Amino acid sequence: MSAFKAYDFRGVFGKDFTLEEIYRIGFYLPKLLNVNKVLIGRDMRTSSPAMFESLTAGITDAGADVYDMGLTTTPMVYYFTAKHGFDASVMITASHNPKEHNGLKVSRTNALPVGYDSGLGELEKMIQVTPQPSGAKGKVIPHDVKAEYIAFQKQFSYDISNLKIAMDCSNGMASILVRDLFGDAPTYLYDELDGTFPHHEANPLEIQNVRDLQALVVKEKADIGVIYDGDADRVMFVDEKGTFIPPDLMIAVLGLYFIQEKNVQGKVIQDIRTSKSVTEYINRLGREVYVWRVGRAYAAMKLREIDGAFGGEFAGHYYFRDFYYSDSAMMASQLILHVVSEMKKKGVSVSQLIAQIATYANSGEINFKIEKKKEAMEAMKQFFTAQEKPTQVMDFDGYRIEFPQWWFNVRPSNTEPYLRLLMEAATPEMLRQKLEEAREVLKPFIQETTVNSTCRCTWLLT
């Protein structure tokens, strides 16, 4: 299987790709994006130094200069791509994937993402040709911007001294920033850089990776728990009871800052999996919601296109106009903690705030192992639209089909033989019924079923 994916380049280091391929990517990247300088950052994974050397060798052999940011978060690369006027950048990371994995996140002018349809597909073809270096060799130039980045982020720092915070950095790149932004007040977990992830994998969407934070929140009687993924582009939260908060609901919490407090104009982006609770909450605050495709390659570009105020995804990415329309976990966590701090002053806990937002029963994302994904999606569409007239049909990322009291999204995995289903309904009873009907429709196609471990209502699936 190719390491070239829909949104980035990633896989198991030494198995799905080699250092020779990384060299070739470096060599052809300046030609692909028509640049003579490339900004590069990297995470703390054990394979990242070797990948940096191979990528840099390719870029400089092509005659372009490398601006080396050193160890950095992915959002830092996005920010300085735009801020410092780079037309090409690469972050070496596998984000939330296990320690054996690594990859490349490529951006172009204004930190716009380069996905398979916007350049990576062409790059995949280019690297089939053996590079022939000629002409002058490029230079490697140190580009230390941590202090400048912290100064930028501190614009979004508020007095949150009334909060007791537990914070899990997952041994990832958030560790290089958190104490500069939050000080020593939070109780920190795993804030030392370690690319072997000795305590848990750096994927907060898998509930087993959140267990330590949940226990710490309860033990310390914290108001909220915060957890970052490996490259610190995603952040998720645990309430004061130790309950994991579905990340899409935090889009609504950010609405309290941008809309209610700051009166920022513009639409709010959410992905096709986002709860209808969020849409309705944002509408009550006086703003429209724009539903769009999953992934930064789509969300960041659409937010810029419509000049949206901010946006977010089911997976814990949050995008900001003031961050060059890109995602920043640090900015998101600072603003959300500010909202939580203000709510505490009013006597409202995190769980009470979330209860005001989440008004529907939600299944979470369920994965069915299905080879005939297109046929299965069509069967779902035909069955449910024949029963009831939909109020809206969205046909990107599979289907999101909405009815007066419930909706579902069914979409294919880009890389695996899985069909992903998410349902939401006005009552748990209705959700149970619709899930049972969906299972019957999909039964002829199913090879295996797995439940996303952060599923809100896993009891409905038993």
Buried (B, 14 or more C-beta within 10 A) or exposed (E): EEBBBBBBBBBBBEEBBEBEBBBBBBBBBBEBBEBEBBBBBBBBBEBBBBBBBBBBBBBBBBBBBBBBBBBBBBBBBBBBBBBEEBBBBBBBBBBBBEBBBBBBBBBBBBBBBBBBEBBBEEBBEBBEEEBEEEEEEBEBEEBEBBEBBBEBBEEBBEEBEEBBBBBBBBBBBBBBBBBBBBEEEBBBBBBEBBBEBEBBBBBBBBBEBBEBBBBBBBEBEBBBBBBBBBBBBBBBBBBBEBBBBBBBBBBBBBBBBBBEEEEBEBBBBBBBBBBBBBBBBBEEBEBEBBBBBBBBBBBBBBBBEBEBBBBBBBBBBBBBBBBBBBBBBBBBBBBBBBBBBBBBEEEBBBBEBBEEBBEBBBBBBBBBBBEEBEEBBEBBBEBBBEEEEBEEEBEEBBBBBBBEBBBBBBBBBEEEBBBBBBBBBBEBEBBBBBBEBBBEBBEEBEEEBEBBBBBBBBEBBE
